[in-house]
Amino acid sequence: MGMTMIERILARKAGLDAVGVGDTVTVDVDLTVLIDLQFATMWLPPLRIADPDKVAIVMDHAVPAPTIKDAAGGPHARKFAADFGIERFYDVGRHGICHQVIAENGLARPGEVLACTDSHTCAAGAYNTAARGLGPAEVYSILCTGRTWFQVSPTIRYELVGELPAGVGGKDVFLHIANEYGDATNHNLEYGGPGLASIPLHDRRTIATQGAEVSADFSTFAYDEVLAAYFDALGVGAPGVAGFEPAHADPDAAYADVREIDLSALVPYVARPGTVSRNGLPVTAIEARKIDQAFIGSCANGQLDDLRIAAEVLRGKQVAPGVRLIVTPASQQVYRDAMRLGYLQDIADAGAVVTNATCGACFGYHMGVVGPGEVCLTSSTRNFTGRMGSPDAEIYMASPATVAASAIAGHIADAREEAAR
């Protein structure tokens, strides 16, 4: 019996010929990512670490520091990086949401294992990487030993066919899947098929990121020409030459389920407050709910292309009275690129507020917390009660295009209709 993508990666990294569902394997970890919150909360400097070249530090959740506690973590991170000679240190000014920083620096590579404490570490699965969020104690252990263990879960395969229509993005693909199939607890997700070629890399990142919201273990995309071109442009190189080896699924791999998704049939989706699982509707069928805040950003949808899409919707228009549109680039690099390309000018001219790169508003910490009784339409990662602020607020979730169009309309709206006006 053949192996799935994730089984192949875990087998290689465990030094085994094959693994199967239910096996517990100990694997080498290619990159361990530490974030600012670890240094601000119960930080104990280790006596030694396994390999400083396999560690990255990214200041992301609370940047610039909104509290004294967060500010106190900064010196811990800087001292740790200096003491152990960690070169991949993305301090304030080079910072960003860690998953974006990982992506734009080519740190998530095909066929490798990546660990971080953040639950959306699965974002790196877009790059054919076995990436997963783990607890702080486990990540600390990996930092010191260079290894961790996983139990091999069954895999659900999404076979993508057709082409993604204009006006439909990765968020819509994910929301359709979440609404149609619900949670994938204790399962891995694998994406491939002939339709994959029509999904841009930024949309793959969105889909992979949101695997956490359906409780999947790993979310992994096939390696193809799009990924090959991406790594070549980053100067990472080609398989073998650069030392990485993509993981392909065998034709006779065993899956818990194989689900075909006809991309050409998809439309923009909106998830109602509380959860994304079996809780969405096409934007054409959702209630035209009045909104107080609209948010575009996060590791899922603060990428450069997300800001481009928002700018195209907002250009020459104005945010509706009574609506706050907050836009957060996913990294300082995205911020700089979006500024250079004029996206931030279009967004700000429409009446939106552009913040620095941070996780802030997404997890209800700073830069856009919502208040009691307010309604927020977000393109971030989660819509459960209390996620972005008050437990008495309501959070709907949609794509950056839908969020931008709704900010203009003052209520949940279809970006395709707004564009036609």
C-alpha positions as CSV (number, residue, x, y, z in Angstrom):
1,M,0.0,0.0,0.0
2,G,1.3,3.5,-1.0
3,M,1.6,6.6,1.2
4,T,-0.1,9.9,1.3
5,M,2.0,13.1,1.2
6,I,2.0,13.5,5.0
7,E,2.8,9.9,5.5
8,R,5.8,10.1,3.1
9,I,7.2,13.2,4.9
10,L,6.9,11.6,8.3
11,A,8.4,8.3,7.1
12,R,11.4,10.1,5.7
13,K,12.0,12.3,8.7
14,A,11.7,9.2,11.0
15,G,14.2,7.2,8.9
16,L,11.5,4.6,8.0
17,D,10.6,3.0,4.7
18,A,6.9,3.5,5.4
19,V,4.4,4.5,8.0
20,G,0.7,3.9,8.3
21,V,-2.4,5.2,10.2
22,G,-2.0,4.7,13.9
23,D,1.8,4.5,13.9
24,T,3.6,6.8,16.4
25,V,6.8,8.1,14.9
26,T,9.7,10.3,16.2
27,V,10.9,12.7,13.5
28,D,13.6,15.2,12.9
29,V,12.3,18.8,12.8
30,D,13.7,21.0,10.0
31,L,12.6,24.4,11.5
32,T,11.3,25.5,14.9
33,V,9.7,28.9,15.0
34,L,9.4,30.9,18.2
35,I,7.1,33.9,18.5
36,D,7.0,36.9,20.8
37,L,4.4,35.6,23.2
38,Q,6.7,32.8,24.3
39,F,9.3,35.3,25.4
40,A,6.7,37.4,27.3
41,T,5.1,34.5,29.2
42,M,7.1,32.2,31.6
43,W,10.3,32.3,29.5
44,L,13.1,30.2,30.8
45,P,16.3,30.4,28.7
46,P,17.6,26.9,27.8
47,L,21.1,25.8,28.6
48,R,21.6,24.5,25.1
49,I,19.6,24.1,21.8
50,A,19.9,21.4,19.2
51,D,20.8,23.6,16.2
52,P,20.6,27.4,15.9
53,D,20.4,27.1,12.1
54,K,17.0,25.3,12.5
55,V,15.4,28.0,14.6
56,A,13.7,31.2,13.6
57,I,12.3,33.9,15.9
58,V,9.4,36.2,14.7
59,M,8.0,39.1,16.6
60,D,4.3,39.0,15.6
61,H,1.4,38.8,18.0
62,A,1.9,42.0,20.0
63,V,4.0,44.3,17.8
64,P,4.8,47.1,18.6
65,A,4.3,46.0,22.2
66,P,0.9,47.2,23.5
67,T,1.6,46.3,27.2
68,I,4.5,46.3,29.6
69,K,4.4,42.5,29.8
70,D,4.8,42.3,26.0
71,A,7.5,44.9,26.0
72,A,9.4,42.9,28.6
73,G,9.5,39.9,26.3
74,G,11.4,41.7,23.6
75,P,14.7,41.8,25.5
76,H,14.4,38.1,26.3
77,A,14.0,37.3,22.6
78,R,17.0,39.5,21.6
79,K,19.2,38.1,24.3
80,F,18.3,34.5,23.3
81,A,19.0,35.2,19.6
82,A,22.4,36.8,20.5
83,D,23.4,34.1,23.0
84,F,22.8,31.2,20.6
85,G,23.7,32.9,17.4
86,I,20.3,32.6,15.8
87,E,20.5,34.5,12.5
88,R,16.8,34.1,11.5
89,F,15.6,36.8,13.9
90,Y,12.7,39.0,12.6
91,D,12.6,41.8,15.1
92,V,10.4,44.9,14.9
93,G,11.0,46.5,11.6
94,R,11.5,43.1,9.9
95,H,8.6,41.6,11.7
96,G,5.2,40.2,10.6
97,I,2.8,37.4,11.3
98,C,5.1,34.4,11.6
99,H,3.4,32.4,8.9
100,Q,3.8,35.2,6.4
101,V,7.4,35.8,7.4
102,I,8.1,32.0,7.1
103,A,6.6,32.0,3.6
104,E,8.2,35.1,2.1
105,N,11.7,34.0,3.4
106,G,11.4,30.4,2.0
107,L,11.6,28.9,5.4
108,A,8.8,26.4,4.8
109,R,10.2,23.9,2.2
110,P,8.7,21.0,0.4
111,G,9.0,17.6,2.2
112,E,10.2,19.1,5.5
113,V,8.8,19.3,9.0
114,L,8.1,22.7,10.6
115,A,6.9,23.4,14.2
116,C,5.6,26.5,16.0
117,T,3.4,27.2,18.9
118,D,0.8,29.1,16.9
119,S,-2.2,27.0,15.9
120,H,-2.1,28.3,12.3
121,T,1.3,26.8,11.6
122,C,-0.6,24.6,9.2
123,A,-0.4,27.6,6.8
124,A,3.0,26.3,5.6
125,G,1.3,23.2,4.3
126,A,0.7,25.3,1.1
127,Y,4.4,24.7,0.4
128,N,4.2,20.9,0.6
129,T,5.5,21.1,4.2
130,A,4.4,19.1,7.2
131,A,3.7,22.0,9.5
132,R,1.7,21.9,12.7
133,G,1.1,24.1,15.7
134,L,2.2,22.5,19.0
135,G,2.1,23.5,22.7
136,P,4.8,25.8,24.1
137,A,6.3,23.0,26.2
138,E,6.6,20.7,23.2
139,V,8.1,23.4,21.0
140,Y,10.6,24.1,23.8
141,S,11.5,20.4,23.8
142,I,12.0,20.5,20.0
143,L,14.2,23.6,20.4
144,C,16.5,21.6,22.7
145,T,16.4,18.1,21.1
146,G,15.6,18.9,17.4
147,R,13.0,16.1,17.4
148,T,9.3,15.5,18.2
149,W,6.7,12.7,17.8
150,F,3.4,12.4,15.9
151,Q,0.8,9.8,15.7
152,V,-0.1,9.2,12.0
153,S,-3.8,10.2,11.4
154,P,-6.0,9.1,8.5
155,T,-6.0,11.5,5.5
156,I,-8.8,13.1,3.6
157,R,-8.0,13.9,0.0
158,Y,-9.5,16.9,-1.7
159,E,-9.4,16.3,-5.5
160,L,-9.7,19.7,-7.1
161,V,-11.1,19.9,-10.6
162,G,-12.2,22.7,-12.9
163,E,-10.9,26.3,-12.6
164,L,-11.4,28.9,-9.9
165,P,-13.8,31.5,-11.3
166,A,-13.1,35.3,-11.3
167,G,-14.2,36.8,-8.0
168,V,-13.8,33.6,-6.0
169,G,-10.8,33.1,-3.8
170,G,-9.2,30.7,-1.4
171,K,-11.4,31.9,1.5
172,D,-14.4,31.0,-0.5
173,V,-13.0,27.5,-1.3
174,F,-12.3,26.9,2.4
175,L,-15.7,28.2,3.6
176,H,-17.5,25.9,1.0
177,I,-15.5,22.9,2.2
178,A,-16.1,23.7,5.9
179,N,-19.8,24.2,5.3
180,E,-20.2,21.1,3.2
181,Y,-18.1,18.7,5.2
182,G,-17.7,20.2,8.7
183,D,-14.9,19.3,11.1
184,A,-11.9,17.1,10.3
185,T,-10.8,16.3,13.8
186,N,-7.9,13.9,14.1
187,H,-7.5,13.8,10.3
188,N,-5.0,15.2,7.8
189,L,-6.1,17.2,4.8
190,E,-4.4,16.7,1.4
191,Y,-5.0,18.9,-1.7
192,G,-4.3,18.1,-5.3
193,G,-5.8,17.3,-8.6
194,P,-5.9,19.0,-12.0
195,G,-7.8,22.0,-10.7
196,L,-4.9,22.9,-8.3
197,A,-3.1,24.7,-11.1
198,S,-5.8,27.4,-11.2
199,I,-5.4,28.2,-7.5
200,P,-2.8,31.0,-7.0
201,L,-0.3,30.4,-4.2
202,H,-1.8,33.1,-1.9
203,D,-5.1,31.3,-2.1
204,R,-3.5,28.0,-1.3
205,R,-2.0,29.6,1.8
206,T,-5.4,30.8,2.9
207,I,-6.9,27.3,2.5
208,A,-4.0,25.6,4.3
209,T,-4.1,28.2,7.1
210,Q,-7.7,27.6,7.8
211,G,-7.2,23.8,8.3
212,A,-7.0,24.7,12.0
213,E,-10.6,25.9,12.0
214,V,-11.8,22.4,11.1
215,S,-9.4,20.9,13.6
216,A,-7.2,19.1,11.1
217,D,-3.8,17.8,12.1
218,F,-1.9,18.7,8.9
219,S,-3.1,20.5,5.7
220,T,-0.7,19.7,2.8
221,F,-0.7,20.8,-0.8
222,A,0.8,18.9,-3.7
223,Y,4.2,20.1,-5.1
224,D,3.7,21.4,-8.7
225,E,5.0,24.0,-11.2
226,V,3.5,26.9,-9.3
227,L,5.5,25.9,-6.2
228,A,8.7,25.2,-8.2
229,A,8.5,28.7,-9.7
230,Y,7.9,30.3,-6.3
231,F,11.0,28.7,-4.7
232,D,13.1,29.5,-7.8
233,A,12.1,33.1,-7.5
234,L,13.1,33.1,-3.9
235,G,16.5,31.7,-4.8
236,V,15.8,28.6,-2.7
237,G,16.6,26.4,-5.7
238,A,15.3,23.2,-7.2
239,P,14.7,19.9,-5.5
240,G,17.9,18.0,-4.7
241,V,20.0,21.0,-5.5
242,A,18.7,22.9,-2.5
243,G,18.5,19.9,-0.3
244,F,14.7,19.6,-0.1
245,E,12.7,16.7,-1.6
246,P,9.0,17.2,-2.4
247,A,6.5,14.7,-1.1
248,H,4.2,13.2,-3.6
249,A,1.2,10.9,-2.8
250,D,1.3,7.4,-4.3
251,P,-1.4,6.4,-6.7
252,D,-2.5,3.6,-4.4
253,A,-2.4,5.7,-1.2
254,A,-5.1,4.9,1.3
255,Y,-7.5,7.7,2.3
256,A,-10.2,8.0,4.8
257,D,-12.2,9.8,2.1
258,V,-11.7,11.3,-1.3
259,R,-13.8,14.4,-2.0
260,E,-14.0,16.0,-5.4
261,I,-14.4,19.8,-5.4
262,D,-15.5,21.4,-8.7
263,L,-13.9,24.8,-8.4
264,S,-15.8,26.2,-11.4
265,A,-19.1,25.8,-9.5
266,L,-18.0,27.8,-6.5
267,V,-19.3,31.3,-5.5
268,P,-18.3,33.7,-2.7
269,Y,-19.2,32.4,0.7
270,V,-19.9,33.9,4.2
271,A,-19.7,32.0,7.5
272,R,-22.2,33.0,10.2
273,P,-21.0,33.8,13.7
274,G,-19.8,31.1,16.0
275,T,-18.1,28.5,13.8
276,V,-17.2,27.9,10.1
277,S,-18.3,24.3,10.2
278,R,-21.6,23.7,8.5
279,N,-22.5,27.4,9.2
280,G,-22.1,29.2,5.9
281,L,-24.0,30.4,2.9
282,P,-23.3,31.8,-0.5
283,V,-23.1,35.6,-0.3
284,T,-26.1,35.7,-2.5
285,A,-28.2,33.9,0.1
286,I,-26.8,35.4,3.3
287,E,-28.8,38.1,5.1
288,A,-27.7,41.7,4.3
289,R,-26.6,42.3,7.9
290,K,-25.5,45.8,8.9
291,I,-21.9,45.8,10.1
292,D,-19.9,48.0,12.5
293,Q,-16.4,46.8,11.7
294,A,-14.8,45.2,8.6
295,F,-11.4,43.6,9.0
296,I,-8.9,42.5,6.3
297,G,-5.7,40.9,7.4
298,S,-4.3,38.0,9.4
299,C,-2.1,35.1,8.4
300,A,-5.0,33.8,6.2
301,N,-5.8,37.0,4.3
302,G,-3.2,39.8,4.9
303,Q,-1.0,38.8,2.0
304,L,0.0,41.2,-0.8
305,D,-2.6,39.8,-3.2
306,D,-5.3,40.1,-0.5
307,L,-4.5,43.8,-0.2
308,R,-4.4,44.2,-4.0
309,I,-7.9,42.7,-4.2
310,A,-9.1,45.0,-1.4
311,A,-7.6,48.0,-3.2
312,E,-9.3,47.1,-6.4
313,V,-12.7,47.0,-4.7
314,L,-12.2,50.2,-2.7
315,R,-10.5,52.3,-5.4
316,G,-12.5,55.5,-5.9
317,K,-15.1,54.6,-3.4
318,Q,-15.8,55.4,0.3
319,V,-16.4,53.3,3.4
320,A,-20.0,53.7,4.5
321,P,-20.7,56.0,7.5
322,G,-20.7,54.1,10.7
323,V,-18.4,51.4,9.5
324,R,-14.8,51.0,10.6
325,L,-12.6,49.3,7.9
326,I,-9.3,48.1,9.4
327,V,-6.6,46.6,7.2
328,T,-3.6,44.9,8.6
329,P,-0.8,43.7,6.2
330,A,0.6,40.3,7.2
331,S,4.2,41.5,7.4
332,Q,6.4,44.5,7.2
333,Q,7.5,43.3,3.7
334,V,3.8,43.2,2.6
335,Y,3.3,46.7,4.1
336,R,6.3,48.1,2.1
337,D,5.3,46.3,-1.1
338,A,1.7,47.4,-0.8
339,M,2.8,51.0,-0.2
340,R,5.1,51.0,-3.2
341,L,2.4,49.6,-5.4
342,G,-0.2,52.1,-4.3
343,Y,-2.6,49.7,-2.6
344,L,-2.3,51.4,0.8
345,Q,-3.1,54.7,-0.8
346,D,-6.3,53.4,-2.4
347,I,-7.3,51.7,0.8
348,A,-6.6,54.8,3.0
349,D,-8.3,57.1,0.5
350,A,-11.4,55.1,0.8
351,G,-11.5,55.8,4.5
352,A,-9.9,52.7,5.9
353,V,-7.3,52.5,8.7
354,V,-4.1,50.7,7.8
355,T,-2.2,49.3,10.8
356,N,1.3,47.9,11.1
357,A,1.8,44.1,10.6
358,T,0.6,42.2,13.6
359,C,-1.8,39.5,14.8
360,G,-3.5,42.1,16.9
361,A,-7.1,42.4,15.8
362,C,-7.4,38.8,14.8
363,F,-7.1,37.4,18.3
364,G,-8.8,40.4,20.0
365,Y,-5.7,41.9,21.5
366,H,-5.1,45.3,20.0
367,M,-5.5,47.3,16.7
368,G,-9.2,46.7,16.3
369,V,-11.0,45.0,19.2
370,V,-14.8,44.9,18.8
371,G,-17.2,46.0,21.5
372,P,-20.4,44.6,23.0
373,G,-23.3,44.3,20.5
374,E,-21.1,45.1,17.5
375,V,-21.2,43.1,14.2
376,C,-17.8,42.5,12.5
377,L,-17.2,41.0,9.1
378,T,-13.7,39.6,9.0
379,S,-11.3,37.9,6.6
380,S,-9.2,36.7,9.5
381,T,-9.0,33.1,10.8
382,R,-11.7,32.7,13.4
383,N,-15.3,33.7,14.1
384,F,-16.0,32.1,17.4
385,T,-17.6,34.0,20.3
386,G,-15.2,36.4,21.9
387,R,-12.4,35.9,19.4
388,M,-12.0,39.5,18.3
389,G,-13.1,41.2,21.5
390,S,-16.4,41.2,23.4
391,P,-18.3,37.9,23.7
392,D,-21.4,40.0,23.0
393,A,-20.1,40.9,19.5
394,E,-21.0,38.9,16.3
395,I,-18.3,37.9,13.9
396,Y,-19.1,36.9,10.3
397,M,-16.2,35.6,8.1
398,A,-15.7,36.1,4.3
399,S,-13.0,36.9,1.7
400,P,-11.1,40.2,1.5
401,A,-13.2,41.1,-1.6
402,T,-16.5,40.5,0.2
403,V,-15.3,42.4,3.3
404,A,-14.2,45.4,1.2
405,A,-17.5,45.5,-0.7
406,S,-19.4,45.2,2.5
407,A,-17.5,48.1,4.1
408,I,-18.6,50.2,1.2
409,A,-22.2,49.0,1.3
410,G,-22.5,49.2,5.1
411,H,-23.9,45.7,5.2
412,I,-22.8,42.2,4.0
413,A,-22.6,42.5,0.2
414,D,-21.5,40.7,-2.9
415,A,-18.3,42.2,-4.3
416,R,-19.3,41.1,-7.8
417,E,-22.4,43.3,-7.6
418,E,-20.5,46.3,-6.2
419,A,-18.0,46.1,-9.1
420,A,-20.9,46.3,-11.6
421,R,-22.2,49.5,-10.1
